[in-house]
Amino acid sequence: MSPAVASFLDVLLRGIALCAQATAVGGVVFALWVLGDDEGLGFSRRRRALVLVAAGAGVLAAIQALLLALQLHTLAEGGPWPAAQAFATPYFRAGAIRCVAASALALVATAGRRGPRTAGRVALLGLCLALAVSSAAISHAAGRLEHRGLLLLLDAIHQAAGAVWLGGLVHLIGAAFRRGACPWPASAIRRFSAVATVAVVVLVGAGAGLSAFYVGSVGGLIGTSYGAMVLTKVVLLGGLLALGSVNFLAVRRLDATGLVSLARVRWFIEVEMGLGLTVLFASASLTSLPPAIDIVADRATAAEVTTRFTPRWPTFTSPALADMPIDDREAPRTAADRAWSEYNHHMAGLIVLVMGLLATANALAGAEWARHWPLVFLALAAFIVVRADPGAWPLAGVGFWESMRFPEVLQHRIFALLVILFGVFEWLVRTGRLRRPVYPFVFPLLCSVGGALLLTHSHALLDLKSEFLTEITHIPLGLLGLLVGWARWLELRLPAREARVPRRIWAAGITLAGLLLLIYRES
C-alpha cells in the first residue's frame, strides 16, 4: 500500500471514527439530560438511545483498531510490524486507550438499557471523558512543544462539545423520532435545544482558540491547505447555525402544556445532522494536514489564490498524450500536464452547465422534455473515466484494476461511479420508473457524499503550495455538492408550496458548478 493510499484511508477512517464518537458521547448526554427520567418520553426511547450509544461505541472501537493497524502497516514499509516499538509511543498508547474506553462504553450502555443507575451514569460519563481526552492525545495538540497542555484541553473540549451537539442530532433522528408525526413533550425538546446551544457556544469558543494557535495569521488562513479547511469548516458551521436557528425559533413556539408534532422540525434537523457529519469528516481531514503556522516557505500568496478564481476563457484544445509525463508519477508537473487538467475541467464544466440549464428549465419553467436532464450525467462519467488519468487505462498501458492502486485514479473512479448512480437513479425517478418513496432520496444522498469526498480530495504532488493551489479549486465544488444534495432533500420533504425555494436552489447550484469548472485554471 502506497503512503498516499494509506493517507486517504486514514482520513476516511478518522472521519468515521469521529461520527461514531459523536453518536456515542452525544448519545450519553442525550439519554441522561434530554430523556432523563421523564416518564412522558417512555422506556422505549431511552432504550433505543442507549442501543445507539452502544453501536456507536462499538464502531469507534473497531475503527480505532483499524487505524492502529494501518499505522503499523505504514511504519513497517513492507516488513514485520514494529508493534513493540510503536506501542511504546504516546500516540499508540492513546489509541489503545480509546479502543478500551469505547469497548467499555458499549458494554455499559448495553447493560444499562433498562435504565442506568447512579453508578452506571457515572461510568458512562467517565468513559465519555476518557474518549474526549484520548482523542485529543492523538491530535496535533499532542505533538506541540509550546502550550501543549492548553491545546490538549481546548481540543478535548472542542471535540466533546461537537459530539454533544452533532451526536444529539443523530439521536434526535434515530433514537427519538418515529415514522410520521411524532408527539413529544415540548419540555424535552427545549432541554435538547438548551444543551445544543451551550455545546455550540463552547464548540465555537474552543475552535477559535485552536485556530489562533494553529493558523496564526491571515496569511496562514488563505495560503495553506490547513487554513482553507478551517475556512471550509466555518462555512459549514454557518450553514449549521442557520438551520439550528430555524429549529430554535420553531422549538420556542411549541406548546409547553401538551404533546406536539415535530414533523416539520425533523426535516430541517435531518439536513442539520447531515451537514454536521460532513463537518466531522472535514475535521478528520485537518488531522492529515500540517498546521498552517508551521508552513512558511510553501504558503501561497493572496494574489496566487485570487488568480486561481479569476475568470479566463476556457480552453478546449488538449495537449497530445505523448507530451504528458505518464511514466513517472513523481515527476514535477509540466505545462502540458496543467493544460491537460484544465482541458478536462473545462469540458466537464460544459457538460455540467448543459445539465444545470436543463434542470433549471425543468424545475422553474416546468418543461417536461427537460426532465431527462439526469442522462447527461452518463456523458460526464464516461469523460471522467477516459480523460481523468492519462497514465492509466484506457489511454495508457496500465490496466484497469492495476491502475486502481493509485489514489488519484481510485478517487476519480469513485467519482465516476457516483456520477453514474446520480444519473441512473434520478432519471428513473423523474420518469416514474422508480416509484417507491425512498428512491428519490438516493440522488441527494449521493450528491452530499460526493461533495464530502471533494472536500477531502487529495492530489499527490511534490510541494505543499502546488497541492494547496490545486485543492483550493475543489472546495467550492464540494460545498456546491452539499448545497445541491440537501436542497433537493428539503424539496422532497417540504410541502409542494414550500418546496419551490429549495428546488430553485439546487437547480442553480448545478449550473453554478458548471460555471466554476469552466473558469478552472492551474496557471
C-alpha positions as CSV (number, residue, x, y, z in Angstrom):
1,M,0.0,0.0,0.0
2,S,1.4,3.4,-1.0
3,P,1.7,6.2,1.5
4,A,-0.8,8.3,-0.5
5,V,-3.4,5.5,-0.3
6,A,-2.7,5.0,3.4
7,S,-3.2,8.7,4.0
8,F,-6.5,8.7,2.1
9,L,-7.7,5.7,4.1
10,D,-6.5,7.3,7.3
11,V,-8.7,10.4,6.7
12,L,-11.7,8.3,5.8
13,L,-11.4,6.1,8.9
14,R,-10.8,9.1,11.1
15,G,-14.0,10.7,9.8
16,I,-16.0,7.5,10.5
17,A,-14.4,7.3,14.0
18,L,-15.4,10.9,14.7
19,C,-19.0,10.2,13.6
20,A,-19.1,7.1,15.8
21,Q,-17.7,9.0,18.7
22,A,-20.3,11.7,18.3
23,T,-23.0,9.1,18.3
24,A,-21.7,7.5,21.5
25,V,-20.8,10.6,23.5
26,G,-23.6,12.7,22.3
27,G,-26.0,9.8,22.9
28,V,-25.0,9.6,26.6
29,V,-25.7,13.3,27.1
30,F,-29.0,12.9,25.2
31,A,-30.1,9.9,27.3
32,L,-29.1,11.4,30.6
33,W,-30.1,15.0,30.2
34,V,-32.7,15.2,27.4
35,L,-34.5,12.0,28.1
36,G,-33.6,11.7,31.8
37,D,-36.3,10.2,33.9
38,D,-39.2,11.8,32.1
39,E,-41.9,9.2,32.1
40,G,-43.7,11.1,29.3
41,L,-40.9,10.0,26.9
42,G,-41.4,6.3,27.5
43,F,-39.0,3.5,28.3
44,S,-38.6,2.5,24.6
45,R,-36.9,5.9,23.7
46,R,-34.3,5.6,26.5
47,R,-33.6,2.0,25.5
48,R,-33.2,3.0,21.8
49,A,-30.9,5.8,22.7
50,L,-28.6,3.5,24.7
51,V,-28.6,0.9,22.0
52,L,-27.4,3.5,19.6
53,V,-24.8,4.6,22.1
54,A,-23.5,1.0,22.3
55,A,-23.5,0.7,18.5
56,G,-21.6,4.0,18.1
57,A,-19.0,3.0,20.7
58,G,-18.6,-0.5,19.1
59,V,-17.9,1.1,15.7
60,L,-15.5,3.5,17.3
61,A,-13.5,0.7,18.9
62,A,-13.3,-1.3,15.7
63,I,-12.3,1.8,13.6
64,Q,-9.7,2.8,16.1
65,A,-8.2,-0.6,16.0
66,L,-8.1,-0.4,12.2
67,L,-6.4,3.0,12.4
68,L,-3.7,1.5,14.6
69,A,-3.2,-1.4,12.3
70,L,-3.0,1.0,9.3
71,Q,-0.3,3.0,11.1
72,L,1.7,-0.2,11.9
73,H,1.4,-1.3,8.3
74,T,2.7,2.1,7.1
75,L,5.6,2.1,9.6
76,A,6.6,-1.5,8.6
77,E,7.2,-0.4,4.9
78,G,6.7,-4.0,3.8
79,G,8.5,-5.7,6.6
80,P,7.3,-7.0,10.0
81,W,5.1,-4.8,12.0
82,P,7.1,-2.9,14.7
83,A,4.4,-3.4,17.3
84,A,6.6,-3.3,20.4
85,Q,8.3,0.0,19.4
86,A,5.0,1.6,18.2
87,F,3.1,0.8,21.4
88,A,5.9,2.5,23.4
89,T,4.9,5.8,21.9
90,P,2.2,8.1,23.4
91,Y,0.2,8.0,20.1
92,F,-0.3,4.3,20.1
93,R,-1.0,4.2,23.9
94,A,-3.7,6.8,23.5
95,G,-5.2,4.9,20.6
96,A,-5.2,1.7,22.7
97,I,-7.0,3.6,25.5
98,R,-9.6,4.7,23.0
99,C,-10.2,1.1,21.9
100,V,-10.6,0.0,25.5
101,A,-12.8,3.0,26.6
102,A,-15.0,2.6,23.5
103,S,-15.5,-1.1,24.1
104,A,-16.3,-0.5,27.8
105,L,-18.8,2.2,26.9
106,A,-20.5,-0.2,24.5
107,L,-20.8,-2.8,27.4
108,V,-22.0,-0.3,30.0
109,A,-24.6,1.2,27.6
110,T,-25.8,-2.3,26.7
111,A,-26.1,-3.2,30.4
112,G,-28.0,0.0,31.2
113,R,-30.7,-0.3,28.6
114,R,-33.3,-0.8,31.2
115,G,-32.3,2.5,32.9
116,P,-28.8,3.2,34.1
117,R,-28.4,3.6,37.9
118,T,-26.2,6.1,39.5
119,A,-23.1,4.0,39.2
120,G,-23.9,3.3,35.6
121,R,-24.4,7.0,34.8
122,V,-21.1,7.9,36.4
123,A,-19.4,5.1,34.4
124,L,-21.0,6.4,31.1
125,L,-19.8,10.0,31.8
126,G,-16.4,8.8,32.8
127,L,-15.9,6.8,29.7
128,C,-17.1,9.7,27.5
129,L,-14.5,11.9,29.2
130,A,-11.8,9.2,28.5
131,L,-12.8,9.2,24.8
132,A,-12.5,13.0,24.6
133,V,-9.2,13.2,26.3
134,S,-7.7,10.2,24.4
135,S,-9.0,11.8,21.1
136,A,-7.1,15.0,22.0
137,A,-4.0,12.9,22.7
138,I,-3.8,11.7,19.1
139,S,-4.4,15.2,17.6
140,H,-2.0,17.9,16.6
141,A,-2.1,19.2,20.2
142,A,-0.1,16.2,21.5
143,G,2.8,17.0,19.1
144,R,3.2,20.6,20.0
145,L,6.2,21.8,22.0
146,E,4.6,25.0,23.2
147,H,1.3,25.4,25.0
148,R,0.7,21.6,24.8
149,G,-1.4,21.4,27.9
150,L,-3.7,24.3,26.9
151,L,-4.1,22.9,23.4
152,L,-4.9,19.4,24.7
153,L,-7.6,21.0,26.9
154,L,-9.0,23.0,24.1
155,D,-9.0,20.1,21.7
156,A,-10.8,17.8,24.2
157,I,-13.4,20.5,25.0
158,H,-13.9,21.2,21.2
159,Q,-14.4,17.5,20.4
160,A,-16.7,16.9,23.4
161,A,-18.9,19.9,22.6
162,G,-19.1,18.9,18.9
163,A,-20.1,15.3,19.9
164,V,-22.8,16.6,22.3
165,W,-24.3,18.8,19.6
166,L,-23.9,16.6,16.5
167,G,-24.4,13.3,18.2
168,G,-27.5,14.7,19.9
169,L,-28.9,15.4,16.4
170,V,-28.2,11.8,15.4
171,H,-30.2,10.6,18.4
172,L,-33.0,13.1,17.9
173,I,-33.5,11.5,14.5
174,G,-32.5,7.8,15.0
175,A,-33.5,7.2,18.7
176,A,-36.2,9.7,19.3
177,F,-38.4,10.1,16.3
178,R,-40.8,7.5,14.9
179,R,-42.3,7.4,11.5
180,G,-44.8,10.0,10.7
181,A,-45.8,12.7,13.2
182,C,-44.1,12.1,16.5
183,P,-45.7,13.5,19.6
184,W,-43.2,14.8,22.2
185,P,-43.3,16.8,25.4
186,A,-42.2,20.3,24.4
187,S,-40.1,20.4,27.6
188,A,-37.9,17.6,26.4
189,I,-37.3,19.4,23.0
190,R,-36.5,22.6,24.9
191,R,-34.0,20.7,27.0
192,F,-32.2,19.5,23.9
193,S,-32.3,22.9,22.4
194,A,-30.6,24.3,25.6
195,V,-28.0,21.6,25.6
196,A,-27.2,22.2,21.9
197,T,-27.0,25.9,22.4
198,V,-24.4,25.6,25.2
199,A,-22.5,23.0,23.1
200,V,-22.4,25.3,20.1
201,V,-21.1,28.2,22.2
202,V,-18.3,26.0,23.7
203,L,-17.5,24.5,20.4
204,V,-17.0,27.9,18.7
205,G,-15.0,29.3,21.6
206,A,-12.6,26.3,21.7
207,G,-12.4,26.1,18.0
208,A,-11.4,29.8,17.8
209,G,-8.7,29.2,20.4
210,L,-7.3,26.3,18.5
211,S,-7.3,28.2,15.2
212,A,-5.4,31.1,16.8
213,F,-2.6,28.7,17.8
214,Y,-2.6,26.5,14.6
215,V,-3.3,29.2,11.9
216,G,-1.6,32.1,13.4
217,S,-2.3,34.8,10.8
218,V,-4.4,35.8,7.8
219,G,-1.7,34.5,5.5
220,G,-1.9,31.1,7.1
221,L,-5.7,31.1,6.7
222,I,-5.8,31.9,3.0
223,G,-2.5,30.4,1.8
224,T,-2.4,26.9,3.2
225,S,-4.5,23.7,2.9
226,Y,-5.0,23.7,6.7
227,G,-6.3,27.3,6.6
228,A,-8.6,26.5,3.7
229,M,-10.1,23.6,5.5
230,V,-10.6,25.8,8.6
231,L,-12.5,28.2,6.4
232,T,-14.5,25.3,4.9
233,K,-15.5,24.3,8.4
234,V,-16.5,27.9,9.2
235,V,-18.8,27.9,6.1
236,L,-20.3,24.6,7.0
237,L,-20.8,25.8,10.6
238,G,-22.5,28.9,9.3
239,G,-25.0,26.7,7.5
240,L,-25.5,24.6,10.6
241,L,-26.1,27.6,12.7
242,A,-28.6,29.0,10.2
243,L,-30.6,25.7,10.2
244,G,-30.2,25.5,14.0
245,S,-31.6,29.0,14.4
246,V,-34.7,28.0,12.4
247,N,-35.2,25.0,14.6
248,F,-34.5,27.1,17.7
249,L,-37.3,29.5,16.8
250,A,-39.6,26.6,15.9
251,V,-39.0,25.0,19.3
252,R,-39.7,28.2,21.2
253,R,-43.2,28.2,19.6
254,L,-44.1,24.7,20.8
255,D,-47.0,24.3,23.2
256,A,-45.4,23.6,26.6
257,T,-48.6,22.2,28.0
258,G,-49.0,19.1,25.8
259,L,-47.6,16.9,23.2
260,V,-46.5,18.4,19.9
261,S,-45.8,17.1,16.4
262,L,-42.2,17.6,15.3
263,A,-42.5,16.5,11.7
264,R,-41.6,19.9,10.3
265,V,-38.7,20.4,12.7
266,R,-37.5,17.0,11.8
267,W,-37.0,17.8,8.1
268,F,-34.5,20.6,9.0
269,I,-32.9,18.5,11.7
270,E,-32.1,15.9,9.1
271,V,-30.2,18.4,7.0
272,E,-28.5,19.8,10.0
273,M,-27.4,16.3,11.0
274,G,-26.1,15.6,7.5
275,L,-24.0,18.8,7.4
276,G,-22.8,18.1,10.9
277,L,-21.4,14.7,9.9
278,T,-19.7,16.4,7.0
279,V,-18.0,18.8,9.4
280,L,-16.6,15.8,11.2
281,F,-15.1,14.4,8.1
282,A,-13.6,17.9,7.4
283,S,-12.2,17.8,10.9
284,A,-10.6,14.4,10.1
285,S,-9.0,15.9,7.0
286,L,-7.4,18.6,9.2
287,T,-5.5,15.9,11.1
288,S,-3.7,14.8,8.0
289,L,-2.5,18.4,7.2
290,P,0.4,20.2,8.9
291,P,-0.9,23.3,10.9
292,A,-0.7,26.5,8.9
293,I,1.6,28.1,11.5
294,D,4.3,25.5,10.6
295,I,4.1,26.3,6.8
296,V,6.0,29.4,6.0
297,A,8.1,29.0,2.8
298,D,5.4,26.9,1.0
299,R,2.5,29.3,1.6
300,A,0.5,30.7,-1.4
301,T,0.1,34.4,-1.5
302,A,-3.3,36.1,-1.7
303,A,-2.5,37.1,-5.3
304,E,-1.8,33.4,-6.3
305,V,-5.1,32.3,-4.7
306,T,-7.0,35.1,-6.4
307,T,-5.6,34.1,-9.7
308,R,-7.0,30.6,-9.5
309,F,-10.5,32.1,-9.3
310,T,-10.0,34.9,-11.8
311,P,-12.3,34.1,-14.9
312,R,-10.5,33.3,-18.1
313,W,-11.8,32.0,-21.4
314,P,-11.9,28.2,-21.2
315,T,-9.6,26.0,-23.2
316,F,-11.0,23.3,-25.4
317,T,-7.7,22.2,-27.0
318,S,-6.0,19.2,-25.4
319,P,-2.2,18.5,-25.4
320,A,-1.1,15.3,-27.0
321,L,-0.7,12.2,-24.8
322,A,2.9,11.9,-25.9
323,D,3.7,15.2,-24.2
324,M,2.4,14.0,-20.9
325,P,4.8,12.7,-18.2
326,I,2.8,9.5,-17.7
327,D,5.8,7.2,-17.0
328,D,6.9,9.0,-13.8
329,R,4.1,9.9,-11.4
330,E,6.6,11.6,-9.1
331,A,7.8,13.9,-11.9
332,P,7.3,17.7,-11.5
333,R,4.2,18.9,-13.2
334,T,4.8,20.3,-16.7
335,A,2.9,22.9,-18.8
336,A,1.3,20.0,-20.8
337,D,0.2,18.4,-17.5
338,R,-1.5,21.6,-16.4
339,A,-3.1,22.1,-19.8
340,W,-4.4,18.6,-19.8
341,S,-6.1,19.1,-16.4
342,E,-7.5,22.5,-17.4
343,Y,-9.0,21.0,-20.6
344,N,-10.6,18.2,-18.6
345,H,-12.2,20.6,-16.1
346,H,-13.4,22.9,-18.9
347,M,-15.0,20.0,-20.9
348,A,-16.6,18.7,-17.7
349,G,-17.9,22.2,-16.9
350,L,-19.5,22.4,-20.3
351,I,-21.3,19.1,-19.7
352,V,-22.4,20.2,-16.2
353,L,-23.6,23.6,-17.4
354,V,-25.8,21.9,-20.0
355,M,-27.2,19.7,-17.3
356,G,-27.8,22.6,-15.0
357,L,-29.6,24.6,-17.6
358,L,-31.8,21.6,-18.4
359,A,-32.5,21.1,-14.7
360,T,-33.4,24.7,-14.3
361,A,-35.8,24.6,-17.3
362,N,-37.5,21.6,-15.8
363,A,-37.6,23.0,-12.2
364,L,-38.5,26.6,-12.9
365,A,-40.3,26.6,-16.3
366,G,-41.9,23.2,-15.9
367,A,-40.5,21.9,-19.3
368,E,-41.4,18.2,-19.3
369,W,-38.9,17.4,-22.1
370,A,-36.1,18.6,-19.8
371,R,-36.9,16.0,-17.1
372,H,-34.4,13.7,-18.9
373,W,-31.5,16.0,-17.8
374,P,-30.0,13.3,-15.5
375,L,-28.9,11.3,-18.5
376,V,-26.2,14.0,-19.1
377,F,-24.5,12.5,-16.0
378,L,-23.6,9.4,-18.1
379,A,-21.6,11.6,-20.6
380,L,-19.8,13.2,-17.7
381,A,-19.0,9.8,-16.2
382,A,-17.6,8.5,-19.5
383,F,-15.5,11.6,-19.9
384,I,-14.0,11.2,-16.3
385,V,-13.1,7.5,-16.9
386,V,-11.4,8.2,-20.2
387,R,-9.7,11.5,-19.5
388,A,-9.1,12.0,-15.8
389,D,-5.9,9.9,-15.6
390,P,-3.7,9.9,-18.8
391,G,-1.3,7.4,-17.2
392,A,-4.0,4.8,-16.6
393,W,-6.5,2.7,-18.6
394,P,-7.8,3.3,-21.3
395,L,-5.2,5.8,-22.5
396,A,-2.0,4.2,-21.2
397,G,-0.7,0.7,-20.8
398,V,-1.6,0.4,-17.1
399,G,-4.6,-2.0,-16.8
400,F,-8.0,-1.0,-15.3
401,W,-7.5,-2.9,-12.0
402,E,-3.8,-2.3,-11.7
403,S,-4.4,1.5,-12.0
404,M,-6.7,1.4,-9.0
405,R,-3.8,1.2,-6.7
406,F,-3.0,4.9,-7.4
407,P,-5.1,7.1,-5.0
408,E,-5.9,9.7,-7.7
409,V,-7.2,7.1,-10.1
410,L,-9.2,5.4,-7.3
411,Q,-10.8,8.6,-6.3
412,H,-11.6,9.6,-9.8
413,R,-13.2,6.2,-10.5
414,I,-15.3,6.5,-7.3
415,F,-16.4,9.9,-8.5
416,A,-17.3,8.4,-11.9
417,L,-19.4,5.7,-10.2
418,L,-21.2,8.2,-8.1
419,V,-21.9,10.2,-11.2
420,I,-23.4,7.2,-12.9
421,L,-25.6,6.5,-9.9
422,F,-26.7,10.1,-9.9
423,G,-27.8,9.9,-13.5
424,V,-29.5,6.5,-13.5
425,F,-31.4,6.8,-10.2
426,E,-32.6,10.4,-10.8
427,W,-33.7,9.7,-14.4
428,L,-35.6,6.6,-13.3
429,V,-37.2,8.6,-10.5
430,R,-38.1,11.6,-12.7
431,T,-39.6,9.4,-15.4
432,G,-41.7,7.4,-12.9
433,R,-39.9,4.1,-13.4
434,L,-39.0,4.0,-9.7
435,R,-42.0,4.8,-7.5
436,R,-41.0,3.7,-4.0
437,P,-40.8,6.7,-1.6
438,V,-37.2,6.0,-0.7
439,Y,-35.8,6.2,-4.3
440,P,-35.9,10.0,-4.8
441,F,-33.6,10.4,-1.8
442,V,-30.8,8.4,-3.5
443,F,-29.8,11.5,-5.6
444,P,-29.4,14.0,-2.7
445,L,-27.6,11.5,-0.6
446,L,-25.1,10.8,-3.4
447,C,-24.7,14.5,-4.1
448,S,-23.9,15.0,-0.4
449,V,-21.4,12.1,-0.3
450,G,-19.7,13.4,-3.5
451,G,-19.4,16.8,-2.0
452,A,-17.9,15.5,1.2
453,L,-15.4,13.4,-0.9
454,L,-14.4,16.5,-2.8
455,L,-13.7,18.3,0.5
456,T,-11.2,15.5,1.4
457,H,-9.9,15.0,-2.2
458,S,-6.1,15.0,-2.3
459,H,-3.5,15.2,-5.0
460,A,-0.1,13.6,-4.8
461,L,2.1,16.5,-5.8
462,L,5.6,17.3,-4.8
463,D,5.2,20.5,-2.8
464,L,2.6,21.8,-0.4
465,K,1.9,25.1,-2.3
466,S,1.1,23.3,-5.6
467,E,-1.1,20.8,-3.7
468,F,-3.0,23.6,-2.0
469,L,-3.5,25.7,-5.2
470,T,-4.9,22.6,-6.8
471,E,-7.2,21.6,-4.0
472,I,-8.5,25.1,-3.3
473,T,-10.4,25.0,-6.5
474,H,-12.2,21.8,-5.5
475,I,-13.5,23.1,-2.2
476,P,-16.2,25.4,-3.7
477,L,-17.4,22.4,-5.9
478,G,-17.6,20.2,-2.7
479,L,-19.7,22.9,-1.0
480,L,-22.0,23.2,-4.0
481,G,-22.4,19.4,-4.0
482,L,-23.6,19.6,-0.4
483,L,-25.9,22.6,-1.3
484,V,-27.4,20.7,-4.2
485,G,-27.9,17.5,-2.2
486,W,-29.5,18.9,0.9
487,A,-31.6,21.5,-1.0
488,R,-33.0,18.6,-3.1
489,W,-33.6,16.7,0.2
490,L,-35.7,19.6,1.6
491,E,-37.6,19.8,-1.7
492,L,-38.7,16.2,-1.2
493,R,-39.5,16.7,2.4
494,L,-41.4,20.0,2.3
495,P,-45.0,20.6,1.1
496,A,-45.3,21.5,-2.6
497,R,-45.8,25.2,-2.0
498,E,-42.7,25.5,0.3
499,A,-40.6,23.2,-1.9
500,R,-40.2,25.8,-4.6
501,V,-37.3,27.6,-2.9
502,P,-35.1,24.6,-2.4
503,R,-35.9,23.4,-5.9
504,R,-34.6,26.7,-7.3
505,I,-31.5,26.5,-5.1
506,W,-30.4,23.0,-6.2
507,A,-31.0,23.7,-9.9
508,A,-29.0,26.9,-9.7
509,G,-26.3,25.0,-7.7
510,I,-25.7,22.6,-10.6
511,T,-25.5,25.5,-13.1
512,L,-23.0,27.3,-10.8
513,A,-20.9,24.2,-10.5
514,G,-20.6,24.1,-14.3
515,L,-19.5,27.7,-14.4
516,L,-16.9,27.1,-11.8
517,L,-15.5,24.3,-13.8
518,L,-15.3,26.4,-16.9
519,I,-13.1,29.0,-15.2
520,Y,-10.9,26.4,-13.5
521,R,-7.2,27.1,-14.0
522,E,-3.8,25.9,-12.8
523,S,-1.7,28.7,-14.2
